[in-house]
Amino acid sequence: MDLQRPDSYQGGAGPDFNQHVLHKTILVGDSGVGKTSLLVQFDQGKFIPGSFSATVGIGFTNKVVTVDGVRVKLQIWDTAGQERFRSVTHAYYRDAQALLLLYDITNKSSFDSIRAWLTEIHEYAQRDVVIMLLGNKADMSSERVIRSEDGETLAREYGVPFLETSAKTGMNVELAFLAIAKELKYRAGQQANEPSFQIRDYVESQKKRSSCCSFM
Ligand SMILES: Nc1nc2c(ncn2[C@@H]2O[C@H](COP(=O)(O)OP(=O)(O)OP(=O)(O)O)[C@@H](O)[C@H]2O)c(=O)[nH]1
């Protein structure tokens, strides 16, 4: 996907869209882990199989999600995973409110890179940025090299929520973005008497719900 024009508008909501606050969310991770595919699946509900075309630069998609009856506007930035674009993408971290950090469960080196990504995030992003770790390509079970427990352990070490996703089947894709939207909505509108929202607890409870009731 060629995303050289950062001002490009690639979908989103109606005419009143820009009158409202956009929550900037960035997808990061090694080249080929499935960032573009995850965004296309979330935005358009489809997966385009076939040859891999690496993202060039950075671009965004606007998307409105409804959480607890409230419209939350996400501006989701898809970055190029290739090393040569790193200095460009760092500049975008600073005003990000959320970062989805992906690895590919069939690619050990993409998992090994996660610590370096987190170091970069802590260096360039705001201290309170919401981070979520995603192990993508969960549909490719026969080629899996990273166990789900390893993803969970790493996420726990850094205190971030974790999900395995598939941009191909759509597994957990909506949940990942909805959890981010819920957290950002909670932070934006926090009232004194509002019960606190913990994104990690929410993700864990949703995971349990889907595994308990997948036969239904
Ligand atoms: N089976 C399967 N294939 C996937 C999945 N996600 C992505 N792919 C494939 O993996 C390849 C890379 O996907 P991209 O979405 O382009 O990866 P990217 O992270 O955006 O890569 P860069 O733009 O270089 O940073 C493509 O061939 C996709 O079709 C998935 O969940 N399951």
The ligand as an SDF file (V2000), in Angstrom:
LIG
                    3D

 32 34  0  0  0  0  0  0  0  0999 V2000
   -2.7770  -15.5910    6.7360 N   0  0  0  0  0  0  0  0  0  0  0  0
   -2.6520  -14.3010    7.0660 C   0  0  0  0  0  0  0  0  0  0  0  0
   -1.9340  -13.4640    6.2870 N   0  0  0  0  0  0  0  0  0  0  0  0
   -1.8320  -12.1660    6.6700 C   0  0  0  0  0  0  0  0  0  0  0  0
   -2.4640  -11.6610    7.8310 C   0  0  0  0  0  0  0  0  0  0  0  0
   -2.1750  -10.3560    7.9420 N   0  0  0  0  0  0  0  0  0  0  0  0
   -1.4160  -10.0520    6.8810 C   0  0  0  0  0  0  0  0  0  0  0  0
   -1.1980  -11.1270    6.1100 N   0  0  0  0  0  0  0  0  0  0  0  0
   -0.3820  -11.1940    4.8960 C   0  0  0  0  0  0  0  0  0  0  0  0
    0.9410  -10.7870    5.2720 O   0  0  0  0  0  0  0  0  0  0  0  0
    1.5280   -9.9820    4.2580 C   0  0  0  0  0  0  0  0  0  0  0  0
    1.9470   -8.6340    4.8320 C   0  0  0  0  0  0  0  0  0  0  0  0
    0.7920   -7.9330    5.2510 O   0  0  0  0  0  0  0  0  0  0  0  0
    0.7520   -6.3280    5.3370 P   0  0  0  0  0  0  0  0  0  0  0  0
   -0.5710   -5.9790    5.9160 O   0  0  0  0  0  0  0  0  0  0  0  0
    1.0900   -5.7020    4.0330 O   0  0  0  0  0  0  0  0  0  0  0  0
    1.9510   -6.0690    6.3620 O   0  0  0  0  0  0  0  0  0  0  0  0
    2.4730   -4.6730    6.9570 P   0  0  0  0  0  0  0  0  0  0  0  0
    2.7500   -4.9020    8.3980 O   0  0  0  0  0  0  0  0  0  0  0  0
    1.5170   -3.5770    6.6460 O   0  0  0  0  0  0  0  0  0  0  0  0
    3.8580   -4.4650    6.1910 O   0  0  0  0  0  0  0  0  0  0  0  0
    4.6690   -3.0620    5.9360 P   0  0  0  0  0  0  0  0  0  0  0  0
    3.7390   -2.1970    5.1680 O   0  0  0  0  0  0  0  0  0  0  0  0
    5.9010   -3.4090    5.1490 O   0  0  0  0  0  0  0  0  0  0  0  0
    5.0360   -2.5050    7.2670 O   0  0  0  0  0  0  0  0  0  0  0  0
    0.4840   -9.8660    3.1330 C   0  0  0  0  0  0  0  0  0  0  0  0
    0.7640  -10.8480    2.1520 O   0  0  0  0  0  0  0  0  0  0  0  0
   -0.8300  -10.1850    3.8410 C   0  0  0  0  0  0  0  0  0  0  0  0
   -1.7960  -10.7490    2.9690 O   0  0  0  0  0  0  0  0  0  0  0  0
   -3.2210  -12.5930    8.6430 C   0  0  0  0  0  0  0  0  0  0  0  0
   -3.7880  -12.2610    9.6970 O   0  0  0  0  0  0  0  0  0  0  0  0
   -3.2790  -13.8940    8.1960 N   0  0  0  0  0  0  0  0  0  0  0  0
  1  2  1  0
  2  3  2  0
  2 32  1  0
  3  4  1  0
  4  5  2  0
  4  8  1  0
  5  6  1  0
  5 30  1  0
  6  7  2  0
  7  8  1  0
  8  9  1  0
  9 10  1  0
  9 28  1  0
 10 11  1  0
 11 12  1  0
 11 26  1  0
 12 13  1  0
 13 14  1  0
 14 15  2  0
 14 16  1  0
 14 17  1  0
 17 18  1  0
 18 19  2  0
 18 20  1  0
 18 21  1  0
 21 22  1  0
 22 23  2  0
 22 24  1  0
 22 25  1  0
 26 27  1  0
 26 28  1  0
 28 29  1  0
 30 31  2  0
 30 32  1  0
M  END
$$$$
